[in-house]
Amino acid sequence: MAVENYINDILDSPTYVFDQIIDKIIGNNIKHAKIELKRHSTDVDVVLFEAIKSILKDLREEEGVISRFLYSKFGIELRKNKRREQLIYLGSQLKTQHAKVKSELFRLYRQKERISLSIVDLKRLSEGFKGKQFYFKDKKSLNKSKFYMNEIGMKIENLKECELFLNSKHDNLGQTEKMYDSILKKIPRYHELQEENHLLLTAPSKKK
């Protein structure tokens, strides 16, 4: 049923009914958005990045094209190289951090989505009041409708402000994620890297 069909019922009800409807539409979205905005986003681990770049450079200098090709495509090592072991270890740290950044991005996206849906629903409600104004026969209903529309407008502005900050934070973190993704893909056979936590769980325990 269209929103317009409920407008008269809302206007005939006490003001707290309207407030409950607004609270239902917004929920805790503004509260959660503010919490999200206060969180410190993961920064680029410059030390880790530089260490990986240095090892990749050393590997290019120490190994020939054929050796690098065989390892990259088939995982075949013509000879053991300690730098590759270091790269696998550091790569696992990189992948762990990358996963964390992607998780943060998804969390921001979901919060943006919730805010956006609340704005859409509030606009529909406001349009419902606006569409009914032509049919009001008494001034009281008209004034009450305008008051509710103003209230909805302020709520929408609050939501849009949160949405703006969330978008900005999401874009900035997205640039960080691209940097992680870029350097991760430079590591030979990066898709086989295990996250750091996984390596700790699977590492053999030392005998006491």
C-alpha positions in Angstrom: 0.0 0.0 0.0 1.3 3.5 -0.9 2.6 5.8 1.8 -0.1 8.4 1.0 -2.8 6.0 2.3 -1.3 6.3 5.8 -0.8 10.0 5.9 -4.3 10.8 7.3 -3.9 8.2 10.0 -0.5 9.7 11.0 -2.0 13.2 11.2 -4.9 12.0 13.2 -2.6 10.3 15.7 -0.6 11.9 18.6 2.8 13.4 17.7 4.6 10.6 19.4 3.3 8.2 16.7 5.1 10.2 14.1 8.2 10.2 16.2 8.1 6.5 16.5 7.8 6.1 12.8 10.9 8.3 12.2 12.8 6.4 14.9 11.8 3.2 13.2 13.0 4.4 9.8 16.3 5.7 11.1 16.9 3.2 13.8 20.4 3.4 15.2 21.9 4.3 11.8 23.2 7.8 12.8 24.6 6.4 16.1 26.4 3.6 14.4 27.6 5.9 11.6 29.2 8.2 14.2 30.8 5.3 15.9 32.2 4.1 12.5 33.5 7.6 11.8 35.4 7.7 15.1 37.2 4.4 14.4 40.8 4.8 13.2 41.2 3.3 9.8 44.1 1.0 9.0 47.1 3.0 7.6 49.6 1.8 5.1 52.4 -0.1 6.8 55.2 1.8 5.2 57.9 -0.3 6.8 56.4 -3.6 5.6 55.8 -2.2 2.1 59.4 -1.0 1.8 60.7 -4.4 3.1 58.7 -6.3 0.5 59.8 -3.9 -2.3 63.5 -4.4 -1.3 63.2 -8.2 -1.3 61.5 -8.2 -4.7 64.3 -6.0 -6.0 66.9 -8.4 -4.6 65.2 -11.4 -6.1 65.2 -9.8 -9.5 68.9 -9.1 -9.2 69.8 -12.5 -7.8 67.7 -14.8 -10.1 67.4 -15.0 -13.8 64.3 -14.6 -15.9 63.8 -18.4 -16.3 64.1 -19.0 -12.6 61.6 -16.3 -11.8 59.2 -17.6 -14.5 59.3 -21.2 -13.3 58.6 -20.2 -9.7 55.9 -17.7 -10.7 54.0 -20.1 -13.0 54.7 -23.5 -11.6 56.2 -23.0 -8.1 59.4 -24.7 -9.2 62.6 -23.4 -7.5 65.9 -24.1 -9.3 67.5 -23.3 -6.0 66.4 -22.4 -2.5 66.5 -18.7 -1.8 66.2 -17.3 1.7 64.8 -14.1 0.4 61.8 -15.9 -1.0 61.2 -17.4 2.5 61.3 -13.9 3.9 58.9 -12.7 1.2 56.5 -15.5 2.0 56.6 -14.5 5.7 56.2 -10.8 5.0 53.6 -11.5 2.4 51.5 -13.3 5.0 51.6 -10.2 7.1 50.6 -8.1 4.1 47.7 -10.4 3.3 46.5 -10.2 6.9 46.6 -6.4 6.9 44.9 -6.4 3.4 42.1 -8.6 4.7 41.6 -6.2 7.6 41.4 -3.2 5.3 38.8 -5.0 3.1 36.8 -5.9 6.2 36.8 -2.2 7.2 35.7 -1.2 3.7 32.8 -3.6 3.7 31.7 -2.4 7.2 31.8 1.2 5.9 29.9 0.2 2.8 27.1 -1.5 4.8 26.8 1.6 7.0 26.6 3.8 4.0 23.9 1.5 2.6 21.8 1.7 5.8 22.1 5.5 5.8 21.1 5.7 2.2 18.0 3.5 2.6 16.9 5.6 5.6 17.1 8.7 3.4 15.1 7.1 0.7 12.4 6.0 3.1 12.2 9.5 4.7 11.9 11.1 1.3 9.0 8.8 0.5 7.3 9.7 3.7 7.8 13.5 3.0 6.5 13.1 -0.5 3.4 11.4 1.0 2.7 14.4 3.2 3.4 16.8 0.3 1.0 14.9 -2.0 -1.8 15.0 0.5 -1.6 18.8 1.1 -3.9 19.6 -1.7 -6.7 17.6 -0.2 -6.6 19.0 3.4 -9.8 20.8 4.2 -8.6 22.2 7.6 -5.7 24.4 8.4 -4.7 22.3 11.4 -3.9 19.3 9.2 -2.0 21.5 6.8 0.1 23.0 9.5 0.8 19.7 11.1 1.8 18.2 7.8 4.2 21.1 7.2 5.7 20.7 10.6 6.2 17.0 10.0 7.8 17.7 6.6 10.2 20.1 8.3 11.1 17.5 10.9 11.7 14.9 8.2 13.9 17.5 6.2 16.1 18.0 9.3 16.5 14.3 9.8 17.4 13.9 6.1 20.1 16.6 6.4 21.6 14.9 9.4 21.7 11.6 7.5 23.2 13.2 4.5 25.9 14.8 6.6 26.8 11.3 8.0 26.7 9.9 4.5 29.1 12.5 3.2 31.6 11.8 5.9 31.2 8.0 5.4 31.8 8.4 1.7 34.9 10.4 2.3 36.3 7.9 4.8 35.3 5.0 2.4 37.1 6.7 -0.5 40.3 7.3 1.5 40.3 3.7 2.8 39.7 2.5 -0.7 42.9 4.2 -1.9 44.7 2.4 0.9 43.2 -0.9 -0.2 44.4 -0.4 -3.7 47.9 0.2 -2.5 47.8 -3.1 -0.6 46.3 -4.9 -3.5 48.9 -3.5 -5.9 52.0 -4.6 -3.9 50.4 -8.0 -2.9 50.0 -8.8 -6.6 53.7 -8.2 -7.2 54.6 -11.1 -4.9 55.1 -14.3 -7.0 52.3 -16.8 -6.3 50.6 -14.3 -4.0 47.3 -16.2 -4.2 48.9 -19.1 -2.3 49.9 -16.9 0.6 48.3 -17.7 3.9 47.2 -15.0 6.4 49.5 -14.6 9.3 47.0 -16.0 11.9 46.7 -19.1 9.8 50.4 -19.6 9.8 50.6 -19.3 13.5 47.8 -21.9 14.0 49.4 -24.4 11.6 53.0 -23.9 12.8 54.4 -27.0 14.7 54.7 -26.4 18.4 58.1 -26.5 19.9 58.9 -29.2 22.4 59.7 -28.1 25.9 
